Amino acid sequence: MIRDLILENRSYRRFYQEVSVKLEILRELVELARLSASAGNMQPLKYILSSDSRKNSLIFPHLAWARYLKDWPGPCEGERPAAYIIILGDTEISQSFGCDYGIAAQSILLGAAEKGLGGCMIGSIHKQGLREALEIAPRYEILLVLALGKPKEAVVIETVGASGDIKYWRDSRGVHHVPKRLLADLIID
Ligand SMILES: Cc1cc2nc3c(=O)[nH]c(=O)nc-3n(C[C@H](O)[C@H](O)[C@H](O)COP(=O)(O)O)c2cc1C
């Protein structure tokens, strides 16, 4: 089951924008992050939730999408995320956030996959712009944005070929292909 969920949990970048994700669902997803591992059990992460179109429109302009799809500027109006979870580090609790936010992000996205939703971790953020748009206090470091919604694209896993190229691509039918390295190439013996 965990394998199925992980296979389903691809990075989706186009959504049925009109299918809303309720705030209560976002709270349930953050609950999964709350229960996840944290270095030294410091639990320094905080979250901003957004599920309404006004707030979503303040977040969207500060995100960069799919760097390898050079001709694609990101999802168009109508295909944008219906919700976001912004992961923050509270510097009054800790000065370093290690892998905590990656673990939290994965818990949230696996939970979303289980609910038939999908999303994408966005680390390429115009942080100052986002801070100003949402009036995020200086005590919070912006770490990661999770875009969420009902996926409107197919994503297929491929094998990294002999060239070693790991760049994902989109084919003429709009299917997104993601090359993964072989298991034999990951395990060092
Ligand atoms: C820490 C992190 C940051 C990422 N940042 C971005 C980003 O800024 N923009 C984006 O479009 N995708 C981003 N991604 C998604 C990756 O491109 C994606 O995970 C990768 O292409 C593999 O696809 P998969 O998630 O479907 O396995 C990020 C992923 C991770 C783990």
The ligand as an SDF file (V2000), in Angstrom:
LIG
                    3D

 31 33  0  0  0  0  0  0  0  0999 V2000
   12.7490   20.1610   -2.0910 C   0  0  0  0  0  0  0  0  0  0  0  0
   12.0230   20.1790   -3.4220 C   0  0  0  0  0  0  0  0  0  0  0  0
   11.8370   21.3820   -4.0700 C   0  0  0  0  0  0  0  0  0  0  0  0
   11.1550   21.4220   -5.2840 C   0  0  0  0  0  0  0  0  0  0  0  0
   10.9360   22.6350   -5.8790 N   0  0  0  0  0  0  0  0  0  0  0  0
   10.2370   22.6890   -7.0230 C   0  0  0  0  0  0  0  0  0  0  0  0
    9.9670   23.9550   -7.6160 C   0  0  0  0  0  0  0  0  0  0  0  0
   10.3740   25.0000   -7.1350 O   0  0  0  0  0  0  0  0  0  0  0  0
    9.1970   23.9680   -8.7510 N   0  0  0  0  0  0  0  0  0  0  0  0
    8.7090   22.8130   -9.3140 C   0  0  0  0  0  0  0  0  0  0  0  0
    8.0210   22.9040  -10.3350 O   0  0  0  0  0  0  0  0  0  0  0  0
    8.9820   21.6030   -8.7850 N   0  0  0  0  0  0  0  0  0  0  0  0
    9.7240   21.5100   -7.6490 C   0  0  0  0  0  0  0  0  0  0  0  0
    9.9790   20.2970   -7.0790 N   0  0  0  0  0  0  0  0  0  0  0  0
    9.4450   19.0600   -7.6850 C   0  0  0  0  0  0  0  0  0  0  0  0
   10.5370   18.2370   -8.3940 C   0  0  0  0  0  0  0  0  0  0  0  0
   10.8080   18.8250   -9.6330 O   0  0  0  0  0  0  0  0  0  0  0  0
   10.0200   16.7830   -8.5510 C   0  0  0  0  0  0  0  0  0  0  0  0
    9.9810   16.1850   -7.2840 O   0  0  0  0  0  0  0  0  0  0  0  0
   10.9070   15.9640   -9.5020 C   0  0  0  0  0  0  0  0  0  0  0  0
   10.8020   16.4450  -10.8210 O   0  0  0  0  0  0  0  0  0  0  0  0
   10.5340   14.4780   -9.4750 C   0  0  0  0  0  0  0  0  0  0  0  0
    9.1860   14.2870   -9.8190 O   0  0  0  0  0  0  0  0  0  0  0  0
    8.2350   13.4740   -8.8460 P   0  0  0  0  0  0  0  0  0  0  0  0
    8.0460   14.3160   -7.5860 O   0  0  0  0  0  0  0  0  0  0  0  0
    6.9610   13.2660   -9.5720 O   0  0  0  0  0  0  0  0  0  0  0  0
    8.9440   12.2010   -8.4920 O   0  0  0  0  0  0  0  0  0  0  0  0
   10.6700   20.2250   -5.8770 C   0  0  0  0  0  0  0  0  0  0  0  0
   10.8820   19.0090   -5.2090 C   0  0  0  0  0  0  0  0  0  0  0  0
   11.5490   18.9800   -4.0120 C   0  0  0  0  0  0  0  0  0  0  0  0
   11.7540   17.6650   -3.3000 C   0  0  0  0  0  0  0  0  0  0  0  0
  1  2  1  0
  2  3  1  0
  2 30  2  0
  3  4  2  0
  4  5  1  0
  4 28  1  0
  5  6  2  0
  6  7  1  0
  6 13  1  0
  7  8  2  0
  7  9  1  0
  9 10  1  0
 10 11  2  0
 10 12  1  0
 12 13  2  0
 13 14  1  0
 14 15  1  0
 14 28  1  0
 15 16  1  0
 16 17  1  0
 16 18  1  0
 18 19  1  0
 18 20  1  0
 20 21  1  0
 20 22  1  0
 22 23  1  0
 23 24  1  0
 24 25  2  0
 24 26  1  0
 24 27  1  0
 28 29  2  0
 29 30  1  0
 30 31  1  0
M  END
$$$$
